[in-house]
Amino acid sequence: MNKFGRVLLPLVTPFDENEEVNYDVFKELIEYVIQKDYCDTIVVTGTTGEFNTLKFDERAKLYETAVKEVNRRKPIIAGTGCGSTKETIELTKVAADSGVDACMLVGPYYCKPTQEAIYEHYKRIADSVDIDLLLYNIPVFTGVNIEPETVGRLAQDKKFIGIKDEAGMNPIQVTDYYYATKDVNNEFLIFNGDDLMLMPTLAQGAVGIVSGGSHLVGDKVKLVFEKYHEGKVDEALEIYRQIFKLFRIFGINGRVHPNPMLRVAIETVTGIKVGKPRMPLNGITEGEKVALNNVLRELNLI
């Protein structure tokens, strides 16, 4: 039922010194994570990929680039959520035509719609496209939670294959989503979207994780799943506790978005020049870089 596996990796979007998308480095990054076998599925223009500061045409070209570079070696999920329902439908159609395997739809953001409006938003998209759809709940950025009742209503439409939940915002919502969907669609997939919540959501039955940290430790994230499902929970917990330090450092000094720290970590560990984030996200301080490098050394990544 789950063709996307356990570890879904949301790629950062590389930028050059002028904050233009660097498609060549994007291809290099794709090749790196595939050769390392750090993930089961690749996600393009998710939150880690800074979709909110990318233009429509840039996102479309990133889908096309990913499809060509991956060349069916991994499934691809395209983040196609936009500020309006109309634009989301247009971009989702473009992504579907590019050959991706599914589209991930972030909750409607900024305008704080009602649950009925959220339901109608998603239903309009589903009725307008012909591709599998993954709901994406991240209220820390959207300002609204996709409530379990709303997810249960949407799950009745089999075009919605599952949901990615920013589990750190509501640590028990994975279980709420399970109860909301199990009787209407027992194939509905529930993914954790927060690296820090890997073990807590495993215990609740999350089928996988969308993990930005897997750019660096995808092998260890996979191993946590393997050990857990083999019944070796203590071993899984020990690995999780090690990589937890890395995931924790991405939020240093109250940072909400992990991208700036993650970018520097990727460059430091892999040598791939993904560049700084696109403004208004800013780069990291020297002090933050020192703290990051200390953790990378502790994990023998550098």
C-alpha positions, 0 to 999 in steps of 0.5 A: 500500500505504501509505495513511498517507503519509510524515509521521504527526503525533502530536498533543499533548493540550491541557490547561487550567490544571486539567489537564483535556483542552481539546477546543476547543483540540484541534480548533484544533490539528487545524485548524492542522496540516491548514491548514498541510499539515504531515502526511499522517496524524494520530495521536491519544493517542500518546506525544506525546499523553500517553496514559499519563496520560489516562483511558479516557473521555478517550481515547475522546472524543479519538478522537470529536473528531478524527474529527469535526474532521478530517472525512476530510481526513486518515487518523487513527490512534488510540493504544489501547495500555493497561497490560493486554491486556483494556483495550487490546482494549476501547479498540481496539474503542471507537476502531474504532467511532469511525471512525478508520482504524487503531489503534496499539498500544504494546508492553506496558509496566511488567511486562516480559513475555517475547517469547512474552507480547508475541506473545500480547498482540498476537494476542489483540487482533487476534483481537478487533477488526476494524481495521488495527493498527500495532505501536509499539515504544518500549522507553525507556518500555515497558522491553521491545523487540519483537524482530524475530522477534516482529514477523515472527511477527505480520506473518503476520497481515495485520491488522498493517499495520506497526510504528512503531519508536523508532529512536534506541534501536536504530539498525539495527532498522529493517533488522532488521524489514525482514528479519524481515517481507519474506518473510511480508508484503511490504506490512508498513510500517516507520515511524521514530518518532524525529525525530532519526533521520529521515535514518538511517532513510530510508537504511534504507528506512523508509516514513515517520516519526511526528514530533512535531516536525512540529507546527512543521516538518512542511513541512520534514520532508516536504521531506526525504522529497521531496528524498531520493526525488528523489535529491537526498540532499545537499539532504535532508541539509542540511534535516535538519541544520537541523531536527535542532537543533530536535529535539535541543533537545527533549531538553535537560538529559537530558529523555527525553520531548519533550512539555514542550519541544514544548508551549512551542514550539507555543504560541510559534510558533502561539499555540495555548494547548495548556497545560502537560503533565499531571503527573507531567511538569513544565513547562520552566525559564526557561533551557530556554525561552531555549535553545528560543527561540534555536533557534526564531529560528535556524530563523525560526520566530519 
